């Protein structure tokens, strides 16, 4: 059976058939928390970039931050006073928390820091700087001169009528500061005359405004010389912005559109597709603080772009990490494309670090002692790996883990649970048979053997164990848990009960 080629390699091969030195574009509007769903675009681009480079080609990623986009409305996470900023460019709106120069930077800066952690190297272009710096001037003039042709393309391709007063360019109103409420009346190669819904009439230089999205997108393909671009399925629908963009690119601006890579949404389990405006988000800067960078990358890279991802940051995430650890041992291509640095995984699963970390109260020395007790050889590789991932295990537990996975080993005088005579009899007999040389599986089986001997249901036996140690009726898998605590410690505790 032939090996399945990774999706990034398939795409890279198609691209390299046409060109071996490519520019890949990505673009995200910093209108709210830039989330894991947005990150799919960046990771898709980066996986393809790596695949191209692995095959001897060259590639770079251009990230266009759409800082000149208007704030569509006051989103639920914003104070009421932000009603007055609707329609203004994000770069001209104050930071809601007062910690950055403007609204756009507030959401953009932590995202860019996260990209560095994830090993995604990009050339950043801020849209407002591109417009005000004159990079769009030529395309703005072309669009204004061909406004009727563009309107016809949009009407034919999208199937929606375009108002006769429609303009491909939106001047920034000098009176109210809005960019989506103006209409161009006249223009020449240097300036435009416009009226605004606020009642203002004036003139702007040709760089004091922006193109509407369906024209802006194909314009930037030429300005930035873009060869490849991943984008969400909303842009790829029949009659959508990519369909109109292709025609505008060819017929108005005179160049071919980039190679498209269409990706599906990432859904937050139980809530729907991630969307900043609705507050359905897992912010990128939050998740890179919670998980190793290779796991954050693997969430997306393991799945073909055209498949949607149902993301569960709780127990479902542990299953993805299990999958990564198994794929790591096999040398899977998805893992190769996910690794950020030369990290070496030991044989300690992330799930074990969650348990051992809680037992040891996150003390590295105690964690290593427990691991050694469970049969792990403590060498430099294991020590380095455990030290690195232990902090993530703690962060994940605190931020995303269900309460059922959290526990605290109690002191004897903290145990408030009541014990029946049957439970006491089980604990006494179990302690008498527990031996230092037993491994975790043997200890787990011993629970069933002793419960049968003293005529107590296994479920009650497990409850007695957890009550005696955690003062709860549930806890981690008993064999590994008891082995980690240490046989002598367990014997002593059960004797005290």
C-alpha positions in Angstrom: 0.0 0.0 0.0 1.5 3.4 -1.1 2.1 6.0 1.6 -0.4 8.9 1.6 1.3 12.2 0.7 0.6 15.0 3.1 -1.8 17.7 1.8 0.9 20.4 2.1 3.3 18.4 -0.1 0.5 17.9 -2.7 -0.2 21.6 -2.8 3.6 22.4 -2.9 4.1 20.2 -5.9 1.3 21.9 -7.8 2.7 25.3 -7.0 6.3 24.3 -8.0 5.1 23.1 -11.4 4.5 26.8 -12.2 7.1 28.7 -10.1 9.9 27.9 -7.6 10.1 31.2 -5.8 6.7 32.2 -4.4 5.0 34.8 -2.3 2.2 33.5 -0.1 -0.4 36.0 1.2 -2.4 35.9 4.3 -4.7 38.5 5.7 -6.7 38.9 9.0 -8.6 41.9 10.2 -7.7 42.8 13.8 -11.3 43.7 14.7 -11.3 41.5 17.8 -9.3 38.7 19.4 -7.4 36.9 16.6 -8.4 33.3 17.3 -7.5 29.7 16.5 -9.9 29.8 13.6 -8.0 32.8 12.1 -4.7 31.0 12.8 -5.7 28.2 10.4 -4.9 30.6 7.6 -1.4 31.3 8.9 -0.7 27.7 9.6 -1.9 26.5 6.2 0.4 29.1 4.6 3.3 28.1 6.7 2.9 24.3 6.2 2.9 24.9 2.4 5.9 27.3 2.7 7.8 24.6 4.6 6.8 21.9 2.0 8.0 24.1 -0.9 11.3 24.7 0.9 11.7 21.0 1.6 11.4 20.4 -2.1 14.1 23.0 -3.0 11.9 26.0 -3.7 11.7 29.3 -2.0 8.8 30.9 -0.3 7.9 33.8 1.9 4.7 34.8 3.7 3.2 38.3 3.5 0.7 39.0 6.3 -1.6 41.9 5.5 -3.2 43.3 8.7 -6.4 45.0 7.5 -6.0 47.9 9.9 -7.8 50.3 7.6 -11.0 48.3 7.7 -14.0 50.0 9.4 -15.3 48.8 12.7 -18.6 47.2 11.5 -20.5 47.7 14.7 -20.0 47.7 18.5 -19.3 44.1 19.3 -20.5 42.6 22.6 -17.1 42.7 24.2 -16.8 46.5 23.7 -18.0 49.3 26.0 -21.1 51.2 24.9 -19.1 54.3 23.9 -17.7 52.3 21.0 -21.1 52.8 19.2 -19.7 56.2 18.1 -16.6 54.6 16.5 -18.6 52.3 14.1 -17.6 53.0 10.6 -14.2 54.4 11.5 -10.9 52.6 10.5 -9.6 50.3 13.2 -6.2 52.2 13.2 -8.0 55.4 14.2 -10.0 54.0 17.1 -8.7 54.1 20.6 -7.6 50.8 22.3 -10.4 49.5 24.5 -8.0 48.8 27.3 -5.7 51.7 26.8 -2.5 49.6 26.5 -1.7 50.2 22.8 -1.7 53.1 20.4 -5.0 52.1 18.8 -7.7 49.5 18.5 -6.0 47.5 15.7 -2.6 47.3 17.5 -4.4 46.1 20.7 -5.4 42.9 18.9 -2.6 42.7 16.4 0.5 42.9 18.7 -0.2 39.8 20.8 -1.1 37.9 17.6 2.3 38.8 16.0 4.1 37.7 19.2 2.2 34.4 19.0 3.4 33.9 15.4 7.0 34.2 16.6 6.4 31.5 19.3 4.8 29.3 16.6 7.8 29.7 14.3 5.7 31.4 11.6 8.0 34.0 9.9 6.0 36.7 8.1 6.6 40.1 6.4 3.9 42.3 8.0 2.1 44.9 5.9 -0.4 47.2 7.6 -3.2 48.2 5.2 -3.5 51.8 6.5 0.3 52.3 6.0 0.0 50.8 2.5 -2.8 53.2 1.5 -1.4 56.4 3.2 2.1 55.5 1.9 0.8 55.6 -1.7 1.2 51.8 -2.5 -2.4 51.6 -3.7 -2.5 54.9 -5.7 -2.1 53.4 -9.1 -4.8 50.7 -8.4 -7.2 53.3 -7.0 -6.9 55.4 -10.1 -7.4 52.3 -12.3 -10.4 51.2 -10.3 -12.0 54.7 -10.4 -11.5 54.9 -14.2 -13.0 51.4 -14.7 -15.8 51.7 -12.1 -18.5 50.8 -14.5 -16.6 47.7 -15.8 -16.0 46.6 -12.2 -19.6 47.2 -11.2 -20.7 45.1 -14.2 -18.3 42.2 -13.2 -19.6 42.3 -9.6 -23.2 42.3 -10.8 -22.7 39.4 -13.3 -20.5 37.2 -11.1 -22.3 37.8 -7.7 -25.8 38.1 -9.1 -26.5 41.2 -7.1 -27.3 44.7 -8.4 -24.8 47.5 -7.9 -26.2 50.9 -7.1 -25.6 53.4 -10.0 -23.8 55.7 -7.5 -21.5 52.9 -6.4 -17.8 53.6 -6.2 -14.9 51.2 -5.8 -13.2 53.7 -3.6 -14.3 54.9 -0.1 -12.7 58.3 0.9 -12.0 58.8 4.6 -14.4 61.6 5.8 -12.4 64.5 7.2 -15.4 65.5 9.3 -16.8 62.4 11.0 -13.8 60.1 10.5 -15.8 57.3 8.9 -14.7 55.4 5.9 -17.8 53.5 4.9 -20.3 56.4 4.6 -18.8 58.5 1.7 -19.6 58.6 -2.0 -17.2 59.8 -4.7 -18.6 62.5 -6.9 -15.6 63.5 -9.0 -11.9 62.4 -9.2 -8.7 63.0 -11.0 -5.3 61.4 -10.7 -4.5 63.4 -7.5 -7.7 63.7 -5.5 -11.4 62.8 -5.1 -14.4 64.9 -4.3 -17.0 63.3 -2.1 -20.0 63.7 0.1 -20.6 61.9 3.4 -23.7 60.8 5.1 -22.8 63.1 7.9 -23.4 66.0 5.5 -19.8 66.9 4.9 -18.6 67.7 1.3 -14.9 67.8 0.6 -11.8 66.7 -1.2 -9.2 64.0 -0.3 -5.9 63.1 -1.8 -6.1 59.8 -3.7 -4.4 58.0 -0.8 -6.9 59.2 1.9 -9.3 56.3 1.7 -9.5 52.7 0.7 -10.9 50.4 -2.0 -14.0 48.3 -1.2 -13.0 44.7 -0.3 -13.9 43.1 -3.6 -11.5 45.5 -5.4 -8.9 45.8 -2.6 -8.2 42.1 -2.6 -7.3 41.7 -6.3 -5.4 45.1 -6.1 -3.1 43.9 -3.4 -2.3 40.7 -5.4 -0.6 42.9 -7.9 0.9 45.4 -5.4 2.5 42.6 -3.3 3.1 40.2 -6.3 1.2 37.4 -4.6 1.4 33.9 -6.1 -0.5 31.8 -3.5 -3.2 32.6 -1.0 -5.2 30.5 1.5 -8.6 31.9 2.4 -11.8 30.8 4.1 -14.7 29.1 2.4 -16.8 32.3 2.7 -14.7 33.9 0.0 -14.8 30.8 -2.1 -18.5 30.5 -2.6 -20.0 30.8 -6.1 -20.1 34.5 -6.9 -18.1 35.3 -3.8 -15.1 37.7 -3.5 -12.6 35.3 -5.0 -14.8 34.8 -8.1 -15.1 38.5 -8.6 -11.5 39.1 -7.7 -10.3 36.7 -10.4 -12.1 38.7 -13.1 -11.2 42.1 -11.7 -7.6 40.9 -11.5 -7.4 39.8 -15.1 -9.7 42.2 -16.9 -9.0 45.4 -14.9 -5.5 45.1 -13.5 -4.1 42.7 -16.1 -2.6 39.9 -14.1 -3.5 36.4 -13.0 -5.0 35.7 -9.6 -2.9 33.7 -7.0 -3.2 29.9 -6.6 -6.1 29.4 -4.1 -6.0 27.2 -1.0 -9.5 27.1 0.5 -9.9 26.1 4.1 -12.9 25.3 6.3 -13.7 26.8 9.7 -12.6 25.7 13.1 -15.6 25.2 15.4 -15.5 25.6 19.1 -17.2 22.5 20.4 -20.8 23.1 21.4 -20.7 26.8 20.3 -20.1 26.9 16.5 -17.6 28.5 14.2 -15.1 30.7 15.9 -16.0 34.4 15.3 -14.6 37.4 17.1 -17.7 39.5 16.7 -19.8 36.8 18.5 -17.2 36.2 21.2 -16.8 32.5 20.1 -13.0 32.5 20.3 -9.9 30.7 21.7 -7.4 33.6 21.3 -4.1 32.6 19.7 -2.1 34.3 22.4 -4.0 32.4 25.1 -3.5 29.0 23.5 0.2 29.5 22.9 0.6 30.1 26.6 -1.3 26.9 27.3 0.1 24.3 24.9 3.5 23.5 23.4 3.8 25.3 20.0 4.1 22.0 18.1 0.7 21.0 19.5 -0.9 24.3 18.5 0.4 23.8 15.0 -0.6 20.1 14.8 -4.3 20.9 15.6 -4.5 22.4 12.1 -1.7 20.8 10.1 -2.9 17.2 10.7 -6.2 18.0 9.0 -6.7 18.7 5.3 -7.7 22.4 4.8 -11.1 21.5 3.2 -12.2 19.6 6.3 -13.7 21.5 9.2 -12.2 21.0 12.7 -14.3 20.6 15.8 -12.1 21.9 18.6 -12.6 20.8 22.1 -10.0 22.5 24.4 -10.9 20.1 27.2 -10.7 16.3 27.0 -10.8 16.4 23.2 -7.5 18.3 23.2 -5.9 15.5 25.2 -6.9 13.1 22.4 -5.1 15.3 19.8 -2.0 15.3 22.0 -2.2 11.5 22.3 -2.4 11.4 18.5 0.6 13.7 18.2 2.7 11.6 20.6 1.9 8.5 18.6 2.6 10.2 15.3 5.9 11.6 16.7 7.1 8.1 17.4 6.3 7.1 13.8 8.0 10.2 12.3 4.8 11.3 10.7 4.9 14.2 8.2 2.3 16.2 10.1 4.6 16.2 13.1 7.6 17.2 10.9 5.6 20.2 9.7 4.5 21.0 13.2 7.8 21.1 15.1 9.1 24.6 15.7 12.5 23.8 17.2 14.6 20.7 17.6 12.7 19.3 20.6 12.9 15.7 21.6 10.0 14.0 23.2 10.6 11.5 26.0 8.3 8.5 26.7 6.3 10.4 29.3 2.8 11.1 27.9 1.2 14.5 28.5 -1.6 12.8 30.3 0.9 11.4 32.9 2.4 14.9 33.4 -1.1 16.2 34.3 -1.5 13.5 37.0 2.1 13.5 38.3 2.2 17.3 38.3 -0.8 17.5 40.6 0.6 14.8 42.9 3.9 16.6 43.1 2.3 20.0 43.4 4.2 20.9 40.2 7.6 20.5 41.8 10.0 19.3 39.1 12.2 17.4 41.4 9.3 15.5 42.9 7.8 14.9 39.4 11.1 13.3 38.3 11.1 11.1 41.5 7.6 9.9 40.7 8.5 9.1 37.1 11.5 7.2 38.2 9.3 5.2 40.6 7.1 4.4 37.6 10.0 2.9 35.7 11.2 5.9 33.6 14.9 6.4 33.1 15.8 9.9 34.2 18.3 11.1 31.7 19.0 14.6 30.2 16.5 14.1 27.4 13.7 13.2 29.7 14.5 15.9 32.2 14.6 18.6 29.5 11.4 17.4 28.0 9.5 17.1 31.3 10.6 20.5 32.4 9.4 22.1 29.2 6.0 20.4 29.0 5.2 20.4 32.7 4.4 24.1 32.7 2.0 23.5 29.8 0.3 20.6 31.6 -0.3 23.0 34.6 -1.5 25.8 32.3 -3.9 23.5 30.4 -5.2 22.0 33.7 -6.0 25.5 35.1 -7.5 26.9 31.9 -9.3 24.2 30.0 -9.5 20.9 32.0 -12.9 19.7 33.3 -13.2 19.6 37.0 -13.2 15.8 36.9 -9.5 15.8 36.0 -8.5 18.1 38.8 -7.5 16.8 42.2 -5.4 17.5 45.3 -3.8 15.0 47.6 -5.1 15.7 51.0 -3.5 15.5 54.4 -5.0 12.9 56.7 -6.7 15.6 58.9 -8.3 17.1 55.8 -10.2 13.9 55.0 -13.8 14.4 55.9 -15.3 11.4 54.1 -17.0 8.7 56.1 -16.0 5.0 55.6 -18.2 2.0 56.0 -16.8 -1.1 57.7 -16.6 -2.9 54.3 -14.5 0.0 52.9 -12.2 -0.1 55.9 -11.8 -3.8 55.5 -11.0 -3.4 51.8 -8.3 -0.7 52.5 -6.7 -2.8 55.2 -6.6 -6.0 53.1 -5.4 -4.0 50.0 -2.6 -2.4 51.9 -1.4 -5.8 53.3 -1.1 -7.2 49.7 0.4 -4.0 48.1 4.1 -4.5 47.3 6.9 -2.2 46.2 7.7 -4.3 43.1 4.2 -4.1 41.6 3.8 -2.0 38.5 0.8 0.2 37.8 -1.2 -2.4 36.0 -0.6 -5.0 38.7 -1.8 -2.6 41.3 -4.9 -1.8 39.3 -5.7 -5.5 39.0 -5.2 -5.9 42.7 -8.1 -3.6 43.4 -10.4 -6.2 41.7 -8.8 -9.2 43.4 -9.1 -7.7 46.9 -12.6 -6.4 46.4 -13.7 -9.9 45.4 -12.0 -11.4 48.4 -13.7 -9.0 50.9 -17.0 -9.1 49.0 -17.2 -5.4 48.1 -18.2 -4.1 44.7 -15.2 -2.9 42.7 -16.8 0.5 42.2 -17.0 0.9 46.0 -13.4 -0.2 46.3 -12.2 2.5 44.0 -14.3 5.1 45.8 -12.7 4.0 49.1 -9.3 4.6 47.6 -10.1 8.0 46.3 -11.9 9.1 49.5 -8.8 8.0 51.5 -6.4 10.1 49.4 -8.4 12.9 47.7 -11.6 13.1 49.8 -13.6 12.6 46.6 -15.3 9.6 45.0 -13.3 9.8 41.8 -9.8 10.3 40.6 -7.1 9.3 38.1 -6.6 5.7 37.0 -5.9 3.9 40.3 -2.9 1.8 39.4 -0.8 4.6 38.0 -2.0 7.0 40.7 -1.1 4.7 43.6 2.3 3.8 42.1 3.0 7.5 41.7 2.2 8.2 45.3 4.6 5.5 46.5 3.6 2.1 47.9 4.8 2.9 51.4 2.9 6.2 51.5 -0.3 4.5 50.4 0.1 1.7 52.9 0.6 4.3 55.7 -2.5 6.3 54.6 -4.7 3.3 54.4 -3.6 2.2 57.8 -4.5 5.6 59.2 -8.0 5.3 57.7 
